[in-house]
Amino acid sequence: MSEQNSKLLNITINGNNYQVESGTSVLNACKKNGIKIPHYCYHPSLSIAGNCRMCLVKIEKIPKLAIACATPINDGMVIDTESAEVVKARDSVMEFLLINHPLDCPVCDQAGECKLQDYSYKYGKSVGRFKEEKVVKHTKDLGSHVKYWGTRCILCTRCVRFAREISGTNELAVFNRGDHAEIGIFPGNELNNPLSMNVVDICPVGALVSTEFLYQARVWFLQQKESICLECSVGCNTRIDSLNNTIKRIVPRRNAYVNQSFMCDEGRLSFDYIYSDSRIKSPRVEGENVTWREGIDLFSKKIKEYKDNKSKNVAFLVSAWASNELLFLIKRLKEEYLKDSNIFFFAREHVNDQIFPKFRISGDRNPNVNGIKTIFNAKSLEDKSLTALIEDINKNEISTLIYVGGIPGNYFPKELSESINKLSYIIAIDYSQNDVNKKAKLILPSLSYAEKSGTYINDQNRIQRMLPAIDSIGGGKSEDVILQELLIALKGEGKLVDSSAVFDMMHEISDFKNLNYQSISNSGTLLKPLEE
């Protein structure tokens, strides 16, 4: 921020004095000081349109009411957001917006989080005066994921500006004039870009709805939990909404440093695998279900055998979906019991980044490559890659593999398919069946990301927290709990702690030396700038 923009200006709002940085709009100046101004068309990540007229305020020495979203503050400005003139203007704007709006709140997906409902109750009239016949507009599919209810639309143009400024795909526009104006798509186009469902999130009313979420649940019944998306290395901040322990939708959560207010469609729709029939629900030994106690005892017995024999034929294969806490515990297990073993890593294939004017979908389809680099002090995954593991297996240098998966969609490295037949023993920690797990002698079921806690380091080197959004499905356990139970069984003592306590054990790693779990902010904490 320049010196001019960082200058503090003195203003008065509703009789109280405040200091606000120059360049701030009246709306944001009020917002930063806890004074609410209703608005529809304004969005912090979009350009100013100033067309809803809901944010009108009275400013001394300006003869008419001004729109707060488009009016910058000046030194000495006196603002009134509560005068009778302002109250009457808001009342009139609300009446105008509701003239042709249908009374279909009982069947509208936006009910419960609708700004028309909220503002009508707080700022509007209790009785409608409109007696004429309402204008009825089209209901249509804009794309495969978004449906448009024209009669509900208040023409705030947030969606149009999003398609122009954020995705840059320009499918949407306002067509026709007056009371026949409505949002539409240009001929020959569809709203099917990879960011299309963001227009549903930013729509302040029920005009744009998700075809996937349509009629699925009332929002006031949903359990809402903050989370992060693991579908790529960006680590978009999200909120997971569930009902009866079933995820109904995933929506973006604002983080100005990571994803603004947006996320890609793939990230928000990729959760069906959590409820797949391929989920592993019980520990298994030689294909037979066993108790957790039996599974952990066998695991610890094998580790002790390898330690006593100083076996170099044991290797770990860990996915780039592992949390920092899990990676740390794997490192501790190796250092304390399997010093001669090697740890190899695998990840989903890298693809090209998808670059939009104001958003990026990373080509790194893994959430924690930087976690691996940080915890294992590695410049890249190439030195301990899947290729290196396969070479060692083919040379008969590895006979036992401890496989830690966790990548959605039953993913496993296909390059390993032939080599695993040469292994004499596979221990798998994963939550769904794949070709590796099917050949494992010991399987310990883990949890999907929505069922567990952990921290991840995105491609900015920003560490972010994730909490469980739903209760665990089946009989699995979080991977860090499985590793703790193993270490306790090996030592013969100790107690289980949650992932936050595991994180606080990681001070021996230089990048975590001055960091604890509580110090990680809601927007994440930058560890250090990335090396060029």
N, C-alpha and C positions, 0 to 999 in steps of 0.2 A: 504494500500500500504506500502511495506517495505521501510526501510530507503534507501536501495540501489536503489530501483525502483523510489523513489521520488527525487533522485539526478538530478540536472539540468545540462545538457551538452550543450556546445557551438557548434553550427554548422553554416555553411554558405550555403544559398540557393540562387542561381542566383545572387551572389555578395552581398547579404544582410545577416547580422548576426542575429541569433535567439538563444534563450535558450529553450530547450525542455527536458522533463523528459526522463531519461534513460529507455530503454525497448520499446520505441516508434519506430514504423517502419518509414521508409523514407516517405512512402505514407501518414501516419497519421501526421507526423511532418509537411509535406507540407500543408495538409488539415487544420490543426489547425492554420496555419499562412496565410490562404487565398490563397494558391497556388494550383491550380487545376492540378491534374494528372489524365488522362483518365484511366479507368479500367473497366473490365467486370467481371472477376472471383472473385475479392475481395468483401466480404460483412462483415460488422462489427460484425455480430453475428455468422459467420461461420469460420471454420478453413481456413488457407491459402492454396490455391491450386497452385497459381503461374503459371497457364497454358495458360492464354490468351495472355500474353507478351505485353499487351498494355501499361503497366505502366513503361516501360523501362526509366531509367534516367542514366546520366553520373555521376560517383563518382570519385573524384580525387584519384589517386593511385590504382584504380581498372582498369585493362586493357580493360575489356569488359563492355558493358552496363549492369546494374543490374536492376532486377525487384524491384520496390519500395515497393510492398506489403509485400515481404518476407525478406527485408533487414533492420536489426535494425540499428539505428544510433549509431555512436561512437563519442566521444569527439573530436572536431576539424574537423569533416567530412565536406567536401566541395562538394556540390551537384549542378548539373546543369540540369534543366528540359527544357531548351529552346535551347540548342546547335543544330547546323546543323545535327550532328550525331543522336541526339535524334529525331528531326523532321523527318529525313529520315526513322528511324526505325519505328516510329508510322505510317508513310505513308505506309510502306511495310506491317506491320501487318494488317492494315485496308484492303489493297488490297488482302491479303491472305484470310482474313475472308469473304470477299465478293465474292471470286471466284465462289463458288457454291450457293451463296445466291440468292433466286429468287427476281425478281423485282415486288413483289406483295404488295408494300406499300399501294396502293389504297384500297386493301381489307383486310389489316392486322389490327387486333384490337390494336396492339402496336403502330401504327402510331400516332405521336404526343407526345409520351413519350418513344421513342425507342432510346437506346444508339447507335445502329448502324447508325441510321439517324443522330443523333447529332454529333457523332464522325467522321462520313464520311464527313459531311459538314465542320467540324472544322479542322480535321487532315488528311483526306484522299485525294485521287486524284479526279480531276474534270472529268476525262475521264477514262473509263475502258479499259484495254488492253486484257482481256480474250476473245478469239474468239472460244474456243472449246465448246463442248456440256456440260452443267452443269450436275452434279450428282443429280438425283431426289431421295428423300427418302420418307419414309412412313408418312402418316397422320393417326393418330389413337387415339382412346379414351384410356387414361391411367386409368381413373376411371369415376365415374358418374358426376364429376364436372370439370374435366381437360382434355383438348384435346391437342395433340402433333403434331406440324408441323415440321417434321424432316428436311425439306429443309431449314428452317429458323434457325435451331439450330447451335450455335457456340461452343458447348461443353464446356461451362464455368464450368459445373458440380455443379453449385449452388444448383440445385434441388436434385442432388444425395447426396450432403453433408447435405442438410436439412433433408432428410429422414433418414440419418444415425445419425446425431448429435442432431437435435432438436426434431423430432417426435420419433426417435428411431425405426421406423417401417421398414426401409431398403427395401422398395419395388423397388427402382430405381437403375440402374447401367448403365454404358456405355458398349454397346455391339458392337462387330466387331472392325476393325482397319482401320487406314488410312482414306481415304475420304468416306468410308462406315460406319464409326463409328456413332452411334446414341444412344440417350437415350431410354431405354426400361424398362419394368417391368419384374421381375423374373416370370418364369412359375407358373401358379396357383395363382398369386397375382393380386390385383387391387389397385390402388391408391385411397383408400376410407377411410383413417384414418381421425379422426376428425380435423386434421390440413392440409388436403391435398391441399387446395386452396392457401396456402402460397407460393407454388412453382410458381404460376402464378405471384404473386407480386414480387418475387425476380428474376424472369427471366428477363434479361436485354434487350431481343429482343422479337420477337413475336412467339417463339417456343412453349411456354406453354400458353394456353388461357383458360379463364373461359367459360364453356358451357352456363352458365346463362347470361353472359354479351356479348357473341359472337354476333357481328353485331348489338348491341343495340344502340350505339351512338359513335360519334367521340369525343375523349377526349377533344379537344379544344372547343367544344360546352358546356361541362359540367360545372355546377356551383359546386365548391369544397369548402366544409366547414368542419372545424375541429370539432370533437365531441368525445364522449366516448361511449363504448358499455355498455349497462345495463343488458345484458343477464346473467351475474353472478357477484360475488362480486370482481372479479379481476379488472374490470373497464378498459379494454384494450383501449388504445388511438386509435382513428379511424379518417378516413376522409370519409365524405358522399358526393358522386358525384350524382348530379341530373340534369335533363334536363326537361324544361317546368314544373317545380315543381313536377316532378316524380323521385323518387330515382331509379337510374340505378345500382349502386353498392356501397358497403361499403368495404373499404380497411383499413388495419392497418396503424397507424401513429407511428413512432418510439418514444418510451419512454424507455430509458435504465433502469428505476427504476420499471416499471410496466410490460410491455409486449414485451420488446426489439423491434422487427420489425414485430411481428406476431399477429395473432388472430385465433380463432377457426372458422370452417366453419359455425356452427350454428349462431354465432354472426353476421357474415357478410351476411347471407341469411335471417335473421329473420326481415323482414320489410314489408312483404305483408299485414300484419294486418292493417297497417296504411291506406291502401286504401280499407279496407273491407266495404261491404255494411252494416255491423252492426254498423258503426260509428254513434254516436248521433250528430246531426247537429244543434239542436235547443233546448233551454230550454223547459221543458214540465211540466205541472201541471195537475195531474189526466189524463195523457195520451194525453193532448191537447197542441199543440205548443203555446208558449207565447214569449213575448219579453224578452230580458235580464233584462230590467228595472223591469218588472213584476216579473220575477224569483227572482231577488235579493231582491226586496221589500218583497216578501212572505217569503224568507229565513230570512231576518232581523226581520220580524214580529214574526215568530216562535221563534227565539232566544230570543226576548224581552219577549215573553210569558213565556218561560222556566225560564228566569232570574227572572221575577216578581213572579213567583210561587215557586221559589227556588227549581225547580224540580231536583230530583235525578234520575229521570227515563230516562234521556238523556245520550246517550253514543256515542262516536266516534269509528269508526272502520277504521283504516288507514293502507294502504299497505306499505310494505317495498320498494316500488318503488317511494315513495314520496321524493321530493328533500328536502334539508336542509331548504330552504326558506319556503316551504310549511309547513314542520313540525314546524318551528318556529312560523308561523302565526296561526296554529292550537293551539299551546301551548298558544299563546297570547289570542286567542278567548276564550279558556277555562278559563284562569286566570281572564279575565276581565268580562266575561258574564256568564259563566257556571261552576262556581267553584265547584259545587257539582257533576258535571258529571265525568265520567271516560273515559279514552282513551285506547282503545285496538288496538292491531296490528295483522296483518296477513301477511303471506309470502308464496311464492311458496315452495313446499316441498323440503327439503334438500335431496340431493343424494350424492353418493360417489364422491370425487375428482377424476379427471382423471389426472394422473401424467405421464408426458413424461420426457425424459432426461433433456430438457432445456425449458420446458413450463408446465403450470398447468392450467387446467380448473376447477374452483372451484365448489364444490358440493352445495354451497350456491347460489341458482339461483335467488338471489335478489341483487340489486345494493347498497342498503343503510341501511342495518341492523345496521351498525356502526353509521350512522347518527341518527337513532332512539335512540341508546344507549347514544350517546353524548348529544343530545339536551334534552332528558328526563331523563338523569342521571340514566340510567338503566343498570344493569349488563347483562341482557338478556331480551328476549321478553316473557319469560315464565310467569312472574308475571301478565302481561296484555295481555295474549294470547287469541286466538280465543276460546279456551276451556273455559276460565274464562267468556268470554262474553256470550257464550251459556248457561252456568250455571245460570248467572244472568237473562237472558231472560226467561229461563224455570221456574225461581222462581218468575216471574212477577215483577222483580225489574227494568226492562228496558222496556219502551214502545215506545221510539223514538230513531232511529238510524241515525246518520250522517255518511254516508258511503263514504270514499275517496278511490277509486280504482286505476286504472292506470296500471294494469298488462296486458301485451299483450295476445292476443288470447282469448278474452272474458272470461278471467280467473276470477273465484270467488271461495271462500272457500266453497266446497260442503257440509262440515259439517254444514253449516249455513242454508241449504235448508229448513229443517223442521222448525227450530226456527223462521225464518223470518215471518212465517205466524202468529206468536203470537204478532208481533209488530203492533202497531196502526199507526205509521207514519215512513216512511223512506225518508230521503233526500240523494240523491246520486250525487256525483261529479265523473264523469267517462267519457271516450270517446267512449265506445262501449257497446252494449247491453249484459247483462247477467241476470241470474235468480234473482239477487238482484235488479238490475236496473229496471227490468220489473215490480217489485212490489213497486217501489218507487212512492210516491205521488208527489215529486218534484225532477226533474233531471236537473242538470246543466252540459252541455257538456264541457269536458276538452280537452287537446291536447296530442298527443303522444310525446315521448321524442324528436323526430326529428323536432318538431315544436316549441320547447320552450327552455328557458334558465334555468339554475339551477346548483347547486353544489351537489356533492355526495362524500361520504367517503368510500373508498374501504376497503378490508380486511387487508390492511397494515396500516390502519388509515391515508391514504393519501387523502386529499381533492382535488377534481378535478373539473374543470369548464366544462360546456357544453353549447353550443350556438345553436340557431335554424339553421337547415340545409335547411329547406324548409319553404315556407309560410304555414300558417294554412289552413287546408282543412275543408270545411264546416263552421259552425258557432261557433265552440268551442273557449274557452279562456284558457290560462294557469291557473293552479290551484291557484298559488300565486296571480294572478290578481283577480280571483273570491273571494278569501278570503279577499283581500284588499278592493274590492268593498263592500263586506259584512260589514267589519269593518267601512268603511266610512259611509255606510247607518245607522249603529247602532249609530255612534257618531254624525252624522249630519254634519260632516266636514272632511276635509282631501283631499289628492290628491294621484293619482296613481303614483307609482314609479316602475322602472324596478327591475329585480331580483338582480342586483348588489347592488342597494341601500337597498333592503331588507336584503341582506347578511350583509351589514355594520351596520344594526340595532342590530345584534346578539351579541354585545359585552358583554351583560349581562351573556352570557354563558361562563364559565371559559375557555374552550378550544379555544374560538374565541376571547378572550379578546385582544390579541395583533395582530390580523389578520384583514386585510380588503381585499376586493375583488381584488383590483389591485395587492396586494402582493402575490396572488396565482400564482405561476409560470406555464409556459406551460406544465411542467412535473408534476404538482401537488405539494402540500406542505404537508409534514408529520406533523400531529398535535402533536402526541406523540407516543412513542413506545407502542406496544400492551402489556397489562399485561399478565404475564405468567399464 
